[in-house]
Amino acid sequence: MLRTEKYRLLGCPCIPIDSIDAAHKLLTEVVNTEGYGYSVAINAEKIILYKRDTELCETFEQSSFPFPDGAGAVLALKWLHGKRSVKLDLPKAALDLANANRWRLFVLGSQEEVNRIACDVIKQRYPNIQLVGRLNGFESEETIFHSIKTASPQIVLVGLGSPKQELLSYRMRNMLVHTFMIGCGGALDVLAGRAKRAPNFMINNNLEWLYRLYKQPSRWKRQLKLVNFLVYLVVEKFRWQQRDSLRSTTSRQTTHRPSRRS
């Protein structure tokens, strides 16, 4: 297991990452030492799902690398635990490390053409990566498993969308014992030039969700979960403050309690 502490965000586990260097160190430890498992990108929507979906709850609990992927997770870490964290782009970090260490990579997900173009881009940008296999996201789970097992990669980028990519990684965690699976969402579409990430100033100011809403107005129902999350977070923060205040009062009363005369 990773030698770092998981913190609870409304129950959901999350590892604070205070720098990109720290992320590289943790991911290197996972791949070189543990050699298997999967990541989960923690954001406000997933924290809400953790509270409501028992299957996803177990999936998140079994993840060896639940990392902050959204402004909600970063905010919750700071409010509830006083922990500073960056919002980590784990797929990019994984590609950088794979290139530096000549890791074996398998790319899973998206449509066939998008997958192929994304892999061509990876070969150009990261020439030291050993790209040992690829597969689009429309094959059967049995085909996926046998293709990955045959290719024997060290890491797999899983671009199936959430929560499908997390659930698949959870089911395969004990069968692919030498492979670490990293959910990458729409990263393959970005690599293939089919989608664009938010401008850097929006990413750096935790406004990427607003850019996605602008590009996809149909996401507005999903964004309502952000409101629920903020309500839950404020209530949880208030409860923690009340608990700490009660403990402090009790401690002072105990300290100043006069001793009885015999």
Sequence and secondary structure as in RCSB ss.txt:
>XXXX:A:sequence
MLRTEKYRLLGCPCIPIDSIDAAHKLLTEVVNTEGYGYSVAINAEKIILYKRDTELCETFEQSSFPFPDGAGAVL
ALKWLHGKRSVKLDLPKAALDLANANRWRLFVLGSQEEVNRIACDVIKQRYPNIQLVGRLNGFESEETIFHSIKT
ASPQIVLVGLGSPKQELLSYRMRNMLVHTFMIGCGGALDVLAGRAKRAPNFMINNNLEWLYRLYKQPSRWKRQLK
LVNFLVYLVVEKFRWQQRDSLRSTTSRQTTHRPSRRS
>XXXX:A:secstr
  SS  EEETTEEE     HHHHHHHHHHIIIII  EEEEEE HHHHHHHHH HHHHHHHHH SEEEE SHHHHH
HHHHHH        HHHHHHHHHHHHT EEEEEES HHHHHHHHHHHHHH TTSEEEEEE TTS HHHHHHHHHH
H  SEEEEES TTHHHHHHHHHTTT TT EEEE TTHHHHHTTSS    HHHHHTT HHHHHHHH GGGHHHHHH
HHHHHHHHHHHHHHHHHHHHHHHHHHHHHHT      
